Amino acid sequence: IEKMPMGMHTVISEGGSNLSGGQRQRLLIARALVNKPKIILMDEATSALDNRTQEIVTDSLEQLHATRIVIAHRLSTIRNADRIYVLEAGRIVQTGTFAQLSQEEGLFARLVARQLD
């Protein structure tokens, strides 16, 4: 908000069409967190953020005392998750921590290998 042309007084069009995808996502995340919910559901909530901003948001979310349910394709988003469920064709095919799933043969290890290339 501080980096916007008029800061807090910047006029945002209906639907936020004058904002970038990353700006919209950051505002929506802030809006979701302002009331300090006990459960947060995030479906690709950081997909439009650059890696550095996504890291800042993820680190900030980890400081909250809330249960987070995160749907993500970007593996860095779920690296510190307590439990990961891997879905394929609508079915759970693997479950475990990032470290456990990375060592098992399966879809998760293939995704890790693909994103690290």
N, C-alpha and C positions, 0 to 999 in steps of 0.2 A: 504494500500500500504506500509506504514511504517513497518508493521509487517511481510511483505513477506521476504523471505530469503535474497534477494539482494535489498530490497526496491524498488525504482523507476526503478532499472535496472534489475528487475526480468523478465526473458523471459517467456511470456505467449504463450502457444501453440495456434494454430489456433482453434477457437471455444472455447477456454478457458478450454480444457479438463484437464489441470493440476491444475485447481482451484476447490474449493468446490462450491456447489450450492449457499451457502451464500455469498462467495467471488464474484462469478459471478454476483449475484443480486446487491451487493453493488456497483460494478464497473459500471453496467448498469444504476443504479439510478444516480450515479455521472455523467456519460456521458450524461444522459438525462437532468440534471439540470445545466450543466456547462454554457449553453448559456442563462440561466434565462428565460425560456419560460413563456408565459402568461397563457397557458393551459397545464396541465399535465394529461395524461391518464395512469393510472397504473392498470394493470390486474394481480392481485395476486403478485404484485411486491415485497412483503416482506415475501412470503410464506416459503422460505428456511432460513429465518433469525431466530436466537434464540430470545426469548422474549425481552431481554435487548437491543439487537441491533435493533430490530424492533421498540422499544419504542424511541430510539435515532433518528432513521430515521424519524419516524412519527413526533416527536417533531421538528426536523429540517425542515421538509416539511411544518409544520404549520407556520413557520417563513417567508416562501416565500410569496410574493404578487402575487399569481397565483391561477387560478381556477384549482381545482383538481377533476378529475373524477376517483373514486377508485372502482375497482371490488375486493371484498374480501369475504372470508369465516371467517377469524379471526376477531371477533367482536371488539377487542381492536384497530384494524386498523381504524375503522369507528366511534369510540365512540364520537369524537368531530365534526363529519360531520354536516354541516348546514342542509342537507336534505338527507334522506336515501330512496332508492327505493328498495323494496323487490320483487324479481322475483321468480315465481314458474311456471314451465313448459313454460317459455318464456313470461309470462304475469306479469305485475305489479299487485301485490295483496295487497300491503300496501305502504304507504309513510308517512314520518314524521321524527322527530328527534329521536335520540337514546332513550331519556327518554320517549317520547310519545309512540313509538313502543313497548318499554319494558312493558308498562302498558296496552296495548291493547291485547285482545285475538287474537292469530293468529300465523303465521309461525315465525315471528321475536321473539316473546316472548318465543316460544318453543326452538328456536336456542339459545337464551340467557340462558334459564334454562339448556339446554344440555351442553353448554360450561362452565357454572359455577359449574356443578357437579364434 
